[in-house]
Amino acid sequence: MITIRQATAHDLVAMQNCNLMNLPENYQMKYYYYHAMTWPQLTYVAVAPSGEVVGYVLGKLDEEAPADDMNGHITSLAVLRTWRRLGIAARLMRQSMLAMAEVFNAKRCSLHVRQSNAAALHLYRDTLQFNVEKIEENYYADGENAYSMRKYFNPEDEAKAKAKAAAEEAAKEGADSQNTPAATANAVVEAKA
Ligand SMILES: CC(C)(COP(=O)(O)OP(=O)(O)OC[C@H]1O[C@@H](n2cnc3c(N)ncnc32)[C@H](O)[C@@H]1OP(=O)(O)O)[C@@H](O)C(=O)NCCC(=O)NCCS
């Protein structure tokens, strides 16, 4: 049986190894420590009966978000090849997102994923109901684009955020339409009349 538990400083080397074996995006050990020391509630490991760390999720809070609009972020997630398709990644993700909401009052979780990563896309979009917010071109060091994805924990918060974005977009379009050549010409004619 697999155990999902909060990571400790003792797990960080095993997590880094798991990362190195499974992903091209790697981090210095100090970055793992930074996560574990700053948001210990958001990083989890999956541990096999032998004690081996077979998967991890490294989570954090968006440090630029205002305190009343907290946003969780998944920095990295991986499961060792021989332990995949057992629901481990989904459990790790749910555990980290639960802590984002319950411990930090975060409203949503964001992440980036390679456009070609079919397994991760299935997990995020289909299993966990993340939405694609936008495509970030050349996001990865090798030039691949990323899907920037987001999931709101509460449908009401999502509806409010969508309404706010729509209002901002409408205001922007209104401002733009007043600055078109035709609008400017009309304004000149009106001013002359
Ligand atoms: C992506 C990854 C973390 C998924 O881990 P996992 O433990 O196998 O995922 P789960 O078993 O929780 O599966 C979750 C869902 O994804 C689906 N899935 C998993 N691997 C898949 C694959 N190769 N192709 C299509 N769907 C896949 C599962 O069937 C499951 O779907 P369901 O909920 O409809 O049944 C794992 O493949 C991995 O470590 N990949 C390399 C590192 C990586 O890409 N990390 C993500 C970076 S953004």
The ligand as a Gaussian input file, in Angstrom:
#p B3LYP/6-31G(d) Opt

LIG

0 1
 C        1.994000      12.823000     -15.099000
 C        2.236000      11.819000     -13.970000
 C        2.632000      12.600000     -12.722000
 C        0.931000      11.053000     -13.702000
 O        1.178000      10.204000     -12.577000
 P        0.257000       8.921000     -12.268000
 O        0.437000       8.586000     -10.837000
 O        0.497000       7.883000     -13.269000
 O       -1.206000       9.536000     -12.501000
 P       -2.572000       8.908000     -11.942000
 O       -2.411000       7.416000     -11.818000
 O       -2.989000       9.660000     -10.749000
 O       -3.543000       9.171000     -13.167000
 C       -4.392000      10.286000     -13.228000
 C       -5.171000      10.213000     -14.518000
 O       -4.277000      10.371000     -15.624000
 C       -4.391000       9.267000     -16.499000
 N       -3.084000       8.963000     -17.069000
 C       -1.967000       8.643000     -16.385000
 N       -0.972000       8.408000     -17.263000
 C       -1.494000       8.602000     -18.504000
 C       -0.949000       8.507000     -19.807000
 N        0.320000       8.140000     -20.019000
 N       -1.752000       8.816000     -20.850000
 C       -3.041000       9.171000     -20.656000
 N       -3.616000       9.276000     -19.431000
 C       -2.835000       8.981000     -18.372000
 C       -4.887000       8.124000     -15.634000
 O       -5.526000       7.130000     -16.408000
 C       -5.861000       8.860000     -14.739000
 O       -7.028000       9.112000     -15.439000
 P       -8.497000       8.808000     -14.817000
 O       -8.609000       9.702000     -13.598000
 O       -9.403000       9.200000     -15.938000
 O       -8.504000       7.348000     -14.470000
 C        3.332000      10.802000     -14.349000
 O        3.056000      10.283000     -15.626000
 C        4.744000      11.378000     -14.354000
 O        5.410000      11.407000     -13.326000
 N        5.199000      11.834000     -15.520000
 C        6.539000      12.427000     -15.648000
 C        6.627000      13.735000     -14.885000
 C        5.572000      14.721000     -15.349000
 O        5.248000      14.812000     -16.519000
 N        5.062000      15.502000     -14.380000
 C        4.078000      16.533000     -14.642000
 C        4.756000      17.774000     -15.015000
 S        3.593000      19.099000     -15.318000

